Amino acid sequence: MLKSLNDVVRFLVCEVFTLCLIVKAGMNLHSLMISFVLPVLTFIFWGVLMAPKSQRRLNEVGRIVSEVIIFGGTGILTYLWISKTVGIVYLAIALINTILDHILVSNEER
């Protein structure tokens, strides 16, 4: 049950909200590159190399490094260009969720 709840938080906060925060930071910076191109590239990268059912999914270490870059970068963009409070809360949720995602094992994986 905890794994399922964590998966829902992961999808909503760590995937969907990440893209929204990148777009918002880009809009605040008046940067087409950040507000349009970066979210699209992040979405494609996640879908091809990070998604659970991907044929080319990265190994555990590659996924952890990618998550640190994606979530950490989004947290920094949020902290600097949107809201310090939102950036800190986002990073805390993403960190806890990522740790839980890598230590919890679903019933299917047992």
C-alpha positions as CSV (number, residue, x, y, z in Angstrom):
1,M,0.0,0.0,0.0
2,L,2.8,2.4,0.8
3,K,4.4,1.7,-2.5
4,S,1.2,2.5,-4.3
5,L,0.7,5.8,-2.5
6,N,4.3,6.7,-3.2
7,D,3.8,5.9,-6.9
8,V,0.8,8.3,-7.0
9,V,2.9,11.1,-5.3
10,R,5.8,10.3,-7.7
11,F,3.5,10.7,-10.7
12,L,1.8,13.9,-9.6
13,V,4.6,15.7,-7.9
14,C,7.8,14.3,-9.3
15,E,6.7,14.0,-12.9
16,V,3.7,16.2,-13.7
17,F,4.5,19.0,-11.3
18,T,8.1,19.0,-12.3
19,L,7.2,19.8,-15.9
20,C,4.8,22.5,-14.7
21,L,7.5,24.1,-12.5
22,I,10.0,24.1,-15.4
23,V,7.4,25.8,-17.7
24,K,6.6,28.4,-15.0
25,A,10.3,29.2,-14.3
26,G,10.9,29.6,-18.0
27,M,8.0,32.0,-18.3
28,N,9.3,34.0,-15.3
29,L,12.7,34.1,-17.1
30,H,11.0,35.0,-20.4
31,S,13.0,32.1,-21.9
32,L,11.4,30.0,-24.7
33,M,14.2,27.5,-24.2
34,I,13.4,26.8,-20.6
35,S,9.6,27.2,-20.8
36,F,9.1,25.0,-23.9
37,V,12.1,23.0,-25.0
38,L,13.4,21.9,-21.6
39,P,10.0,20.4,-20.5
40,V,9.6,18.6,-23.8
41,L,13.1,17.2,-23.6
42,T,12.6,16.2,-20.0
43,F,9.3,14.4,-21.0
44,I,10.9,12.5,-23.8
45,F,14.0,11.6,-21.7
46,W,11.7,10.3,-18.9
47,G,9.5,8.4,-21.2
48,V,12.3,6.7,-23.0
49,L,14.9,6.1,-20.2
50,M,13.1,6.4,-16.9
51,A,9.5,5.0,-17.3
52,P,8.9,1.7,-15.5
53,K,7.7,-0.1,-18.7
54,S,10.4,1.4,-20.9
55,Q,12.4,-1.0,-23.1
56,R,15.5,1.1,-22.6
57,R,15.1,1.9,-18.9
58,L,18.3,3.0,-17.2
59,N,19.8,0.9,-14.5
60,E,19.4,1.9,-10.8
61,V,22.5,4.1,-10.7
62,G,21.6,5.8,-14.0
63,R,18.1,6.5,-12.8
64,I,19.3,7.9,-9.4
65,V,21.7,10.3,-11.2
66,S,19.0,11.4,-13.6
67,E,16.6,12.0,-10.8
68,V,19.1,14.1,-8.9
69,I,19.7,16.2,-12.1
70,I,16.1,16.5,-13.1
71,F,14.5,17.1,-9.6
72,G,17.5,19.0,-8.2
73,G,17.6,21.3,-11.3
74,T,13.8,21.8,-11.1
75,G,14.1,22.6,-7.4
76,I,16.9,25.1,-8.0
77,L,14.9,26.8,-10.8
78,T,11.8,26.9,-8.6
79,Y,13.8,28.3,-5.6
80,L,15.4,31.0,-7.7
81,W,12.6,32.0,-10.1
82,I,9.3,31.1,-8.6
83,S,9.3,30.8,-4.8
84,K,11.8,29.9,-2.2
85,T,9.2,28.1,-0.1
86,V,7.8,26.2,-3.1
87,G,11.3,25.2,-4.1
88,I,12.2,23.9,-0.7
89,V,8.9,22.0,-0.3
90,Y,9.2,20.5,-3.8
91,L,12.8,19.4,-3.1
92,A,11.8,17.8,0.2
93,I,8.9,15.9,-1.3
94,A,11.0,14.8,-4.3
95,L,13.9,13.7,-2.1
96,I,11.6,11.6,0.3
97,N,9.7,10.2,-2.7
98,T,12.9,9.2,-4.6
99,I,14.4,7.5,-1.5
100,L,11.1,5.6,-0.9
101,D,10.8,4.7,-4.6
102,H,14.2,3.0,-4.6
103,I,13.8,1.2,-1.3
104,L,10.2,0.0,-1.5
105,V,9.5,-3.1,-3.5
106,S,6.0,-3.7,-5.0
107,N,4.3,-7.0,-4.7
108,E,4.9,-7.6,-8.4
109,E,8.7,-7.3,-7.9
110,R,8.9,-9.8,-5.0
